[in-house]
Amino acid sequence: MIWNEHFESMDREELRKKQGERLKEMVDRIYYNVPFYRKKLQEIGMEPGDIKGIDDLRHLPFTTKQDLRDNYPFGLFAVPLSEIVRVHASSGTTGRPTVVGYTRRDINLWSEVMARTLYAAGASKEDIVQIAYGYGLFTGGLGVHYGTEKVGATVIPISGGNTKKQIQLIKDFKSTVLACTPSYALYLAEAMEDEGISPKDLDLRVGIFGAEPWTENMRKEIEDRLSIKAIDIYGLSEVIGPGVSSECEQQNGLHVFEDHFVPEIIDPETQKVLPEGETGELVFTTLTKEALPLLRYRTRDLTVLNYEKCECGRTSVRMQKCLGRSDDMLIIRGVNVFPSQVESVLLEMSETQPHYLLIVDRVNNLDVLEVWVEVNSQFFSDEIRKLESLTARIKGNLESTLGIGVKAKLVEPKTIERSMGKSKRVIDKRQL
Ligand code: DLL
């Protein structure tokens, strides 16, 4: 089932022509509306009229998460705030979130690409979609929500967590599609087994899972235990949210919605575009977004592109499942976490040293984060009560910065191994 046959199965030459036209318009808009981009383009002596086609993309400057942070919160918006109808945000590398904005047309675009995502997964108007991605600043909940409504399926906007209620609604409302992170899907499967519920008795048949890396083994496990087809969906807030690419029922690579988001693969070190078939860092240019158009945005996700036509009939390029990143970002329960966020919290507290270790594990299919923190010797007390209250404060500060539950463990000064080279701040025990 193809939602937008015209754009999803367009002749590739025709598509490239369309992309070129859209790129020209986009560069025009950012040149005149975003001082940051005007400056960058002027620095390389480029004017909007210089763009002749999509091949010119590789001569244009990159945009990074740091650029968004430097222009926090709304500095890269290309329209006045009066045109912005929504903002979302994801964690940045410091306490400041990465803020993204949408005009009314951007929301329509987002609904369109999410409708394509649902259709590609085999869902339609007849389905009942239980949305267990978080609603709020995170783009998962509302992104899937608008796409589901556009398709005309029934939305159950339950949001994340509340596992007992999730199971009850899956049973009582006869949900057919489950939308959540893959790790939560597995957690739900286990909770159902504990309640003695067999997936065979449920109506669930498809899962649209993403927001964090997951392997083929994990897919098999989810499919077996929930008795569904598990579809990988990918996206990032900066580009639009979910709806950047998604698998079709072939489950053989994620189709990129290329008429709106153009992917490139670069070598993260040299920043040169890599030849087709090579693995590297994924970069996206948004062609049609109004509020926050981005030129060659470096996602830090590692993957490879495949331009062969898919058996489903779509001609759009497919990206392989993303399993790695070229930076140190961790994804814990779908939330982006940078070790440097922990560092900044510890540096703000007088009792602690910026020596720390993040230990991530997956217990009963749920990610858990433990943070070991070195305490200054004068604060390392024999009094249990004092230590407990310090632990609680550190835990509270970490949780409010990271936005997820944390177990804090205080250790004596000089306990955490010092390194001569690049320090090892993270032990990830999850087997992905
Ligand atoms: O996670 C958007 C999303 C919501 C995608 C729901 C899919 C479903 P951010 O919070 O900005 O946005 O995080 C983006 O998450 O750069 C990847 O590293 C990772 N990521 C997202 N989807 C996948 C996936 C949302 N299917 C970051 N596989 C991205 C692997 C993924 N990693």
Residues whose N, C-alpha, C, O or C-beta is under 5 A from the ligand:
A	BS01	DLL	S90 T139 G140 F209 G210 A211 E212 P213 W214 D232 I233 Y234 G235 L236 S237 E238 G241 P242 T299 D301 C322 G334
